């Protein structure tokens, strides 16, 4: 893992040692190669077409290859290099290619939003945060509206959505989007109170 270079959907083994930043981001990035592959060379036929049905197998495949994370890593490297305009192009392409309707939002969307914030593209970040908040709010309203046995059987999914809501609140607050952060906190508190009242024997 210390000698990998991310160039697209696969890694190249290179004679350059790079200590991983975290367990899901091994190796280094060649920004020029990765940018060219993700933005110009790869043919993303149909994944952004909401008229196309993606079954659980395909959705799981996109989760395994962490497509959003690859775009996000590229954007982060471009930001570090002072190329914010180029980073915004990458983030825009990722959002365009991976609509929630085809590939459900996941934790990596928070990173996408944060990178928008880092590029001072606040409107684009806020759109993602607002949409993800709505997705989690709808999920929690439904699941927490069921009986206690149903809630216990889906406890992990409920806790995951509560954690996402909390992360959205923290991220928006970090970049001084205080109104949005307050909205996320209010939604979290309402659902957490309901969850606590139903999950406790």
N, C-alpha and C positions, 0 to 999 in steps of 0.2 A: 504493500500500500504506500510505502514511502517513495516509490519510484514510478508512480502513475501520472499520466497527463491527460486531463479531460479535453476531448476534442469534439465531442458530439454526444451520441448515445452509447459510446464505448470509450474505454481508456486505452492509451498507448503506453507501453513500457518504455521508459527513457532513463538514461544514466544521470539523472538529476535527483538528488535527494530532497524531498519536501515533507516536512512534518505535518500531518493532517491537523486541520483546525478543530475538527470534531469527527465523530464516528460516521457521519453520513456525508462528509466532504473530503474524501481521500485525495491525495495527490495535488498537483499544480494545474494551472490553466494557461494555455497559450491563447490569449484573448483574440488574436487575429484569426487563427484557425477555427476556434469555436464560434466566433461571430460569423465568419463566412459560412460555416456549415449550418448553423441554426437559422440564419437570416436569409441565406442565398441558395445554398446547395440542396438542402433537404426538401423533399416534396411532401407537404403535409396534406395529402389528399383526403379531404372530407372530415378531419377531426373537429373542425370548427363549424361544420354544417349541422345545425340543430334539427334538421329534418332526418338525419341519419340516426338510427337506433344503436346505442352502445350497450351491450349486455354486461353482466357482472364480470365476465372474463376479461373483456376489453378494458373496462374501468380499472380492474385490478392490475392489469398489465401496465397501464399508465401510472398507477401508484407505485409499482415495483421499479420502473425505470426513473421515477421521480422527475418527470419532464419539467414541471414548474421549477423544481429546485435547480435544474441545469441552467435554465434561463436566468434564475435569480443569482446564481453564482457568477455568471458572466457579467450581469449588471453590477454586482458588488465590486468585481475587479475593475470594471470601467470607471466606476465612481472613485475608487482608490487612485486611479490614474488621472483623475480630473476630467474625465470624458462623460459628463452628466447627460449631455444631449444624446449621445450614442446609447447610454444606459437607458434612457427613457424610450428610445426606439425598441430596444430589446424587451423592456417590460411591456410596452404596448403590444408587441408581437405575441408575447406569452399570453396576455389577457385575451387577445383576439383568437388565439388558437385553442384555448382551454376554457370555453364557456362553462359555467356551472351546470347548464342543462345537459351537457355531454359528459363532462368530467367534474363531479361534485367538488365544491370548494373543500380544501383541506388546510392544514396548518401552514403549508407553504404559501398560501395566499396572503397570510399576515406578513411574511417576509417580502412578498411582492409589494404590498402596501407600504411597508417600512422603507423599502428602497425608493419608492416614489417620493416619500417624505424627504429622504436624504437628498433627492434631486430637486427639492422644492416644488415638486409637481403635486401640490396639496389637493387640488380638486380631484385628480385621478386617484390618489390614495384614499380620499374620503369616500368616493363612490364605492370602492372595494369594501372598505370598512362598513359602510352603511348596508351594503347588500349582504355581507356575511353576518352582520348583526341580525338582519331580518330572517335569514335562513336559520340561524340558531334559535331565534325567538319563536319562529313557527314550529320548529322541531320540539322545543321544550314545552310549548303550550300543549301540543298534542300528547307527548309522552307523559307529561306530569298530570294530564287530565284523566289518565287511566287509573285502574285500581292498584293497590299496593303491590300485589304479586307481579303485575305487569311491569311496574316501575323497577322492582328488584331484579327481574329477569333482563331488563335493559339498562341496568345500572351503569355499566361502562360507557355506553353511548351517551347517556345523560350527563355523566361526569365530564366526558370529552367536550360536549357542547358548552357546558358551564365553564370549562377551562378556556375554550376558544373565546367566549364572551369576555372573560377576565383579561385575556391577552389582548383582545381588541381595545379594551378600555385602557390598558397600560400603554400600548403602542401609540394610540391617538393622544393620550395625555403627554407622553414623552415629547411629542412634536407640537405641543401647545394647541391641539385641537380640543379645547376644553369642553365646548358644548357637546361634541360627539362623545368625548370620554364620559361625560356626565350621563348621557343617554345610555351608553353601554353599562355603566355602573348601576343605573336604575333598573334596567332590564335584568341584569344579573341578580340583584338583590331580591327582586320579586320572585324569580324562579328558584333561587336558592332557599328562600323561606318556604316555598311550597314543597320543594324537594326534602328539606329537613323535617317538615311536619309529617311527610308521608313515609319516609324511609326509616325513621326511628320507630322501633317496635312499641 
